Amino acid sequence: MKSILSLGSLALVNVILLFLIHWFILVTVGPGEETDAFFAGMAVPQLILAILSASLMQILVPLLAVQEGEDFHRNTWGFFIFVGGGLSVLALILFLLGPFWVPFFVPGFSAAGKELMLDLTRIQLIGMVFTALSSVLWAVYHSRKYFLWVAFVPVFTNAAGLGLLIWALPRYGIRSAAWVSVLAVVLQTLLLLPVLGIYRKPNWKSNIYREAWIQIKPLLLGTSYYKTDSLIDRFLSSMGPVGGLSLFYLGQQVYGAVNQVINKSIVAPMVPLLAEHANNENWSEFRRTYRERLFWIIGITGGGYLLFLLFGNSLLRLVLVSREVSEQDLSLLWWIMISLVGAFIGGAAGQITSAAFYTKGDTETPTKLGVWTYTFYIPIKILFFWKYSLIGLAVSTTLFVTVNCLLQIYVLGKFSPKRRRMSPT
C-alpha cells in the first residue's frame, strides 16, 4: 500500500505538471489556429506511440520478468536497439513525406494553419523516437519491480520543461513549445538509460524475440486500425469552430492524464504479479488480483467524475481565467468533459482488463474486440459529429470506450485464462 501511495503521489504530480504545460500554452496563446496546429501536430506521433509503446509495456514486462543475469541484459539491449532503429527510420520517412500527408488530416485548416502544423509535426517526430526508447526502459524497470525512479523521472523532466516553456513561449511562440517537449523526453531517456547497464551484444537468436513478435504482431495489426481514432478526432474537429480542436484535445488529455496516474500506481505494479501467477498457473490468484484492481479503479474514477460534475465548472473557470479564453470556450470545454465520462471511467478500467489478457499471453482477444467495436463505431462517430459537432464527438467516444471495456470484462469472466509457456532464454 505504501508503494501504491508513493507511485500515486508521483503520478499525480506529473499529471498536474502536464496539465500546467497545456494550460500555459492555452492561456498564453489562446484557443485558435496556432494551438489547433500544435495539438493536431501531435496526432500522428502520438498514434504511433499509442500503437507501439503501450504494446511494448504490456508484452515486454511479462517476458523480461522471468529473465535473469546475462540473458536479461543482452535481451534488454536488443529491444532498445531494435525499437530505436526502427522508429528512427519511420520518423525520417514521415519527416520527408510530411508535405504530402500532413494537410490531409486537417481539411478544415487554412493554408497557414496546415503549414504551421507541418513544422510542428516534424519537430515532434524527433520526440516520438525518444519516447519509444523510454517505453522500452520503462518496461525494463517494471520487469525488475523498480517503480519509484521510473515514476520520478517524468516528474523531474516535465517540471524542467514547464520552467523552460514559461520562459520560451512568450518570446519564441508556439514552435518553442514543440521543442521544449522534445528536450524533456530526451532528458527523460538519458536519466532512465542506466538500467541497461554496460553494453552487451544482443543474442538475436534468443527465443524471447520470437515470443515477443508472436505476441505483439496481432496488437500492432489490430491497434494500428482502431487507434486511428485520434486521427479521426483531429480530422473532424478541424472542421469545427476555430480553437475547438484544442479544447477537445485538452478535455481528453485531462482524463488521459488522470488515467496515467492510475496506470502507474495501480496497473503497472499489478502486471508483474499477474505475470508470476500466470507463469505458475495460479489462476485463482490471477483472477482475484485483476478483479480487485478493477473494482478499485471503477470506484476511484466514478467518484472522481462525480466530484467533477459538482465542482468542475467552477474549477475550469478558476484555472483557465485569461483574456485569451472566452466564456464560450469555457462552456464548450465543460460540456466536452462531461460527455467524455465513458472515456474516463471505461478507459481506466480497460487498462486493467487489457493487462489481464496480455499477461496470460492472449493479445488476440482484446485486439479483435477493439477492431469489431471500432468498425461499428466509425460511422456513429461521423454521424454524431455531423449532428452535434464536438459534443457529439465526445459522446461517441464514450460509447466506444465503454462498450469495448464491458466486452473485455465479459470475455475475461467467461473463459479460463490460458498462456503459452516459453523458454526463459
N, C-alpha and C positions, 0 to 999 in steps of 0.2 A: 504493500500500500504506500509506503514511504517513497519508493521508486516511482510509482504512478503519479503521486503528487508532485514530485520534483520534475518529472518529464512534462506533466500537465502545465506546471508553472512556466517552464521554459518555452513550451509551445505557445502558451497564452501570450507571453511577452512578444514572441515572434509574430503572432497574429496581429497584435497591437501595432508593431513596427510596420508590418506590411500594409495595414490599414492607413497608418500615418503617411506612408510613402504615396499611396494612391490618393489619399485625402489632400496632401500638399500639392500634388500635381493638379487635382481638380479645382481646388480653391485658388490656386495661383494663376493657372491658365484659364480656367473656366470651362464648363462643358461646351464643346464646339468642335470645329473641324480639326483643330490640332490634337485635342485629346482623343477624338474619334480615330484619327490616323494612328496615334500612339497605341491605343488598345487594340485596334484592328491589326496593327503590325505584329502583335504578339501571337496572333491566331495560329499561323502555320507552325512556328517553332514550338508553341505550346501543344499543338496537336501531336506533333512527332514525339514530344516528351511524354505526353499522356499515354500514347501507344507504347512507347519503349520503357520509360522509367518505372511506371507502375508495374509493368510486366517483369522487369528485372528484379525489383524488390520482392515480388511475390514468388518468383521462381528461384532466384539465387540464394535467398536466405535459407530455405529448407535444404537446398543442395549443399551449401557451404557449412551448414550447422553440423553435419556429420563428418566433415573433413578435419584432419589433424596434421600437424607437423609440416614437413617439407611439401607434401602434396597440396596442402591448403595454400601456402604462399605461392607456389607455382601456378595454381589454378586461378587465384585472385589476380595475379599479374596478367594472366592470359585473358581474362574477361575485361580487365581495364584496357589493355592494348586493343583488343578486338572492337570494343564499343567506341573507344576514342577514334580509332582509324576509320571505322565505318561512318560515324557521324560527321567526321571532318570532310570526307568525300561527299556525303549527301549535302552538307551545308554549302560546299563550294559549288555544286551543281545548281542548287536553289539560288545562290547568290548571282551566278552568271545569267540564269534564265529568269530572274526576277521581273524584268520589264514585260515579259510575256504572260506570267501567271498572276502577279500581284493585283493588277487592275480588275481582273475577272471577279475577284471575291468581294468587291465593294462597288457594285454598279451605281449606287446612289451618291457616291462621292464626286466632287468636282475634279477637274483635271489637276488642280493644285493639290487637292487632298490625296489623290492617287499617287502623285509624285512624292509627296511627303511620306506617305505610307511605305513606298518602296525603299526610301532611305532608312526609315526606322526598322523595317523588316530585316534589311541587310545587316544592320548593327546587331539586332537581337539574334540572328543566326549564329553569331560568334558565341553569345551566351548559351545558346542551345547545346553546343558541343560540351562546354564545361559543366552544364547542369547534368547532362547524361553521364559524364565521368563521375560527378558527385553521387549520382544514383548508385553506381557500382560500389563506391566507397561506403555509402550508407548501408548497402546490403552486407558488405564485409563486416562492418561494425555490429550490425544487428545479429549476424550469424554467430558472433562471439559474445552476444548479450552485453555489449558495451553501448549503452543508450544515452548516457548523460552528455558525453563530449559531442556526439553527433547531433544532439539537441541544442547544445550551447552554441556551436559554431554558426548556424544560421542567425541566431540572435545577435552575435557579435558583428557579423558581416552586414546584416541589414541595418543595425544601428549605425555602423560606419557609413553605409550607403545613404541613410537618411540625412546624416550630417553633411555629407558631400552634396546631396541633392538640394538641401536648403541653401547652400552657397551657390551652386551652379545654375539651377533652374532660372532664377530671376535674371541672371547675367547672360546665359547662352541659349535659353529657350528649350523647347521640348526635346530636341536631339540629345541634349545633355542628360536627360532622364534615361534615355536608352543606354547611353554609355555608362552611366552610374550603375545600372542593373547588371551590365556585363562585368564591370570591375568587381562588384560584390560577389558574383558567382565564381569568378576566377580566384579571388581570395579564399572563398569557401573551399574550393577544390584543393588549394595548396595546404590549407590547415588540416584537411582530412587525409591528405596523402600519406602521412607516416604510418598508417595502419597496414600498408602493403609491405613495409619493411624494405630491406635491401633488395635490389633487383634479382629475381630468379628467372631463368629462361623457362617459359611455359612448356609444359608437356602437352603438345597439341593432340596427342593420341589418347589422352585421358578420357575415360568414359563419361566424365562429368559434362564435357562439352556436347557430346551426343545427347545425353539426357536433357541438358538444358535446351537444346534445339528442339527435341521432341516435344517438350512441354511448352516452349514459348511460341512455336510455329503457329498453332491454332489461335493463340492470343493475338499475335501480330496480324494474322489474316482476318480474324473476326473484328478486333478492335479498330483496325485501320478503316473498317467500314462504319461502325456505329460511333466511333469517336469523332467522326466528321461533324457531329452535332454542333461543335463550336464554330466550325466554318459556316454552317447554315445560319447559325445565330448572327454572325457578323454580316453575312450576305443579306439577310432580311433586315436587320436593324440598320444597315447603311441606307436603307430606303425609308426609314422612319424619320422623326424630327431630328434636326441637327443637334448633336450632343446626346441624343437618345442612346446611341451605341455605347458611349462612355458610361452612362447611368446604368444601363442593363449589365454591362461588364462589372461595374462596381458592386451592384447587388449580388451578382454571382460570386464575386471574389470575397465578399464579407462572409457569406455562408461557407464558401470553399475554404477560407482561412480557418474558420472555427472547426471544420471537419479535419483540417490538418492537425489541430490540437488533439482531437480525438484519435486520429490515426497514430500519432507519435506517442501519446500517453497510454492508450488502451489497446489499439490494434497491433502496433509494432511489437510490444512485449509479448503479445499473445502468439505471434507467428512461430517463434522457436519452440514454445510449449506445444503447440499443435503439431509441429513437425516431429517432436520427440514422441508424442502419443501415437502419431501415425506410423512412425518408424518402428515402434514397439507393438503396433497393432492393438493399442489400448483404446478402443473405440468408445467405450463408455465415458472415459475421462475426456476424450476428444470432443464428444457431443456436449458434455457438461460445461467444458471451458468456453466453447464458442457461444452456447446459449446464454451463459451467464453474462458474457461481454455484450451480447446482442441486447439483452434486457437493460443493461447499464446505459448503452448508447441511446436506445429509444427513450428512456426516462430523461436523460440529460438533454437531448435535443428537443424533445417535446416540451419540457419545462422552459428551456431557453426560448423557444418560439412563442410560448405564452407570455413570457416577460417582454419580448419584443413587441408583441401585439398590444400590450398595455402601455409600454413606455417608449417604444421605438420611434414613434413620430416626433415626440419631443426631443429625443436624443439626436435624431438626424438634424433637426433644426439648430441644435446646440453646437454640434461638431462641424456642420457644413455652412455655418454662417459666413458669408462672403458676398461682396458686391458682384463677384463673378458668377454666383449661384443664385438663380431666381427662385421665387416661391413655386413656380410651375415645375422647375427642375426637382425641387424637394418633394413635391406631391407625387410626381411620376416615379421617383426612386422609392418612395414609401410603398406605393401600390405594386411596384415590381417585386419588392422584397416580400410583401405579404403573399403574393401569388406564387413565389418560389418555395413555399412551405415543403412540398414533397422533395424538392431537390436538396433541401437542408436535412430533413429527417431521414428520407429514403437514401440519400447519398451517404450519410454517416453509417446507417445500418448496412448498406451494401458493401462497405469496406470489410465488415465482419464476415458476411456470407461469402464474399469473393475469396477472402483469405482462407476460409474453411475449405472451399473447393480446391484451391491451389496447393495447400499444404498436404492434402491427401493425394496429390498427383493428378487431379482432374481439372484440366484447363479447358476442355472442350465444352462441358455443360454450361458454365456461365457465359462463355463466348457465344454459343448457339442461342441461349436465351436473349442475350443482348442483340444479336443480329435479328432475331424474329421480332422482338418488340420494337426495335428501331425501324424495321421495314414498314410496320403499320403506323409508326409514329410520324414519319416524314410528311406524308400528306396532311395529317392532323395539324402538325406544326405550321405548315404553309397556310392551311385554311384558317387557323386561329389567328395568325398574324394578319392575314388579309382582312378578317372581320374586326379584330380588336387591337391591332397594332402590337406594341411592345408588351402590354398586359396579357394579350392572348399568347404571345411567345412564351411568357413566363408560366402561364397556366399549362401549356402543352408540355413544357419541361417538367413540371411537377407530375403530370400524368405518366410520362415516360419513365422517370426515375422510380416512382412509387410502384408501378406495375412490375418493372424489372426486378426490384428488390423483393416484392412479395412472391414472385415466381421462384426466385432463388431460395427463399425460406421454405417454400412448399416442397421443392425438389430435395433440399437437404433433409427435411423431415421425413420424406417418403422413402428414400433409398439409403441403404447402408453404405458407409464410406468404403472405398477401395483405393488401394495405392500400389503402384508398381514399385518393387524394391530394386535398388540399384547397388552396384559395387561402389564402395567408398573411394575408389581410385579411378 
